[in-house]
Amino acid sequence: MHGDGHGDEHGDEHGDEHGTGGEVVDVYGWLWRHLPGPVVVRALLLLVLAAAVLAALFTWVFPAVAPLMPFNDTTVGEP
């Protein structure tokens, strides 16, 4: 019911779209609210943070996980 201030059409006042009973965690919104500075500085900081995360993934995480992945397992033997 709308207009009474007690939730939306699904009976959820927290905006939980997953039906878990808790609030939805919006990581990007949280990060944007906690970064300092005006919009331009925040956008640049987000780009730097994204580049740092990607660099860490490609430098350490992906090489460490690669031996555990089945991509190197071949089903066709050599002639």
C-alpha positions in Angstrom: 0.0 0.0 0.0 1.3 3.4 -0.9 0.7 6.5 0.9 0.7 5.1 4.4 4.6 5.1 4.7 4.8 1.4 5.5 6.8 -0.1 2.6 6.3 -0.6 -1.1 4.0 -2.8 -3.1 5.9 -5.9 -2.0 5.5 -5.0 1.7 9.2 -4.3 2.0 10.2 -1.0 3.7 14.0 -1.6 3.3 14.1 -2.0 -0.5 15.2 -5.6 -0.2 14.8 -7.1 -3.6 16.2 -10.4 -2.6 13.7 -11.4 0.0 16.2 -12.1 2.7 14.7 -9.8 5.3 17.8 -7.5 5.5 18.8 -4.4 3.7 20.4 -4.6 0.3 24.1 -3.7 0.5 24.9 -1.2 -2.2 28.7 -1.4 -2.4 29.0 1.2 -5.2 26.7 3.7 -3.4 28.6 3.2 -0.1 31.9 3.7 -1.9 30.7 6.8 -3.7 29.4 8.3 -0.4 32.7 7.7 1.4 35.1 9.1 -1.1 36.2 12.6 -0.4 36.0 15.6 -2.8 33.8 16.8 -5.6 32.4 14.6 -8.3 35.4 14.9 -10.6 37.8 13.9 -7.8 35.5 11.0 -6.8 35.4 9.7 -10.4 39.2 9.9 -10.7 39.6 8.0 -7.4 37.2 5.4 -8.6 39.2 4.9 -11.8 42.4 4.6 -9.8 40.9 2.1 -7.4 39.4 0.1 -10.3 42.8 0.0 -12.0 44.5 -1.0 -8.8 42.1 -3.9 -8.3 42.5 -5.1 -11.8 46.3 -4.9 -11.5 46.2 -6.9 -8.3 43.9 -9.5 -9.9 46.1 -10.0 -13.0 49.3 -9.9 -11.0 48.6 -12.2 -8.1 45.1 -13.7 -8.0 44.6 -15.0 -11.5 48.1 -16.6 -11.7 47.6 -18.2 -8.3 44.2 -19.7 -9.4 45.2 -20.7 -12.9 46.7 -24.1 -12.0 43.4 -25.0 -10.3 41.3 -24.3 -13.4 40.5 -27.1 -15.8 41.4 -25.1 -18.9 44.8 -26.8 -19.2 43.3 -30.3 -19.0 43.1 -31.6 -22.5 41.0 -34.6 -23.6 42.9 -35.2 -26.8 46.2 -36.9 -26.6 49.3 -36.2 -28.8 49.6 -38.5 -31.9 
